[in-house]
Amino acid sequence: MSTPSPAHHGWPDQLAVGAVRFARPTARFDAVRAFYVDDLGLPVLAEWRDHSGYDGLVLGLPGTPDPSVHMELTQHGAPPRIPAPHPENQLVLYLENQAAHDRATAHLTSRGHRPVTAANPYWPTRGATVSTDPDGWQLVLAPWVFGRDPVPDARR
């Protein structure tokens, strides 16, 4: 697989985007909140309970003064229903280097979260670790920054 060289393109004129939010539902709001906030350490940008029947949480990237990329988690319904997790539904965090990857992985392990086998061999052959959140959705911790660092060679 080849990786194109990074190109820094602006948004098209007809699509003047100022921020991007990825959203997904959860059926385990409190446990998922604890995973991403307490265990992983993502900052809470906004949170609400029972707003028109929805509980919600918006998470940002630490150190970003004007959060332009964030993730929203919502819970709705009694009981809440969500799609079954799929191994290609992933939150991928590209970490600064191998040491940052090792610290993050050790921290999650110390909090009781064990790595799982990745369905796609791309991740483990390049040194990434895959875990799951309480809903079973995957978190990938990669030891390089996509678009900035060379993708590590496949480990055999």
N, C-alpha and C positions, 0 to 999 in steps of 0.2 A: 504494500500500500504506500502510495506516495503522499506526502504532505506538501501542499502548495506553500510557497514562501508567503509570509504574512504581508498583507497589503492593508494599508490604513485608508479605508474608504469612508467618505462621509455618507450620511443618509441621503437617499434620493430627494430631489426637490419636493416631490409630492408626498413625502413621508418624513415630516420634520419631528422626529422622535426625541423626546427629552429624557425619558426613562423607560425601563423595561421591567415588567413584573411577570413572574411565572407563578401561576396559582394551581393548587390542587386540593381536593377534598381529603378529609381525614375522618375516621370513625373513632379515633382515640385521641381526642384533642389534648387532654392534659398530659398524656404520656408522650405524644409527639412534641408538644411544647417543651417538656422537660428534656427530651433528646436534643433538640436543636438549640435551645437556650442554655440549659444547665450543663449538658454533657458536651456539646460541640462548642458552645460559646458565642453563637450568633446574637447580635443585638436586636432588641425588639424596637421596631419603628412605630408600630401601632398595634393595638389590641382592643377587642370588643367582645362582649358577651350578650347574647340574645338580642341582636340588632335585626329586627324583622325575622327572627327565628334562626339567625346565624351567629355562631361564635367564630371569631377570626383572629388572625395573627399575621403581621407583616414583619418579615425578618430582613435585615440588611447585611452588608459586608462591613466588618469592623474597620475603622480607620478611614471610612469614606465620608467626607464632610457633607456632601450633597448626594445622598444615595440615589444612584441612577439604575442600579440593578438590585432587585429584591424579590423575595419569594413570599407568597401569601398562602396560608393554610386556613381552610374553612371547614366547619362542621355544621351540618344542617339536617333536620329531620329526627324523628323518633321511631325507630332507631336510625342513626345516620347510616347511609349506605354509600359505599365507595366502590370504584372498579377494583378488581383483583390486581395486585401488584404484578408487574411484568418485569423481567430482568433488564429490559431496555429503557424502562422509566428510571432515570438516574439523575441525581444531583452530583455533578462532578466538580470538585474543588481542586484546582491546580495550585499546589503549594510551592513555596519559594525554592525548595531544594530537598534533598534526601533527609537532612536533619529535621526539617520542619515536618516532613511526612512521618518520620519515625516518632517525633514527639506527639503529633496528633493521634497516630495509631495507638501509641502506648497510653495516652490519656483516655481514649475511648475504651480500650481494653480494661483499664483500671476502673472504669465506670460500669463494667459488665457487658460491654458490647464486643462481640467476637467477630472477626472477619468471616466472610462467607465465600464460597467458591463462585467466581464470576462465570456467567454463561458465555461471555465473549472473552476469548483468550487474549485479546489485545491488551486488556488492563494488567493482568498479572505478569505477562511477559515483558511489560515495560515498567515493572516495579510498583504499580498502583495496588492499593488495598481496597477491597469492597466490603462494606458492612450494610446492615439494613436498619431502618428506623422501626419504631413500634408497629407501623402499618405494613411492614415488609417491603417498603420502597427502598431502592438502593442508594447508598452514598459511596461515591468513589473518591478516594484521596490519592491524587497523582503527585509524584515527586518532581514535577517540572511545570513551568507555566506555558500553556499553549499559546503559540503565536510569538513568544519571546525566546524560549529556549528550544534547542533541538529536541525532538522526540527521542527518548532513549531507545537504543537498539533493542531488539527483541532478545530476551534472555531465553536460553534453551533449557 
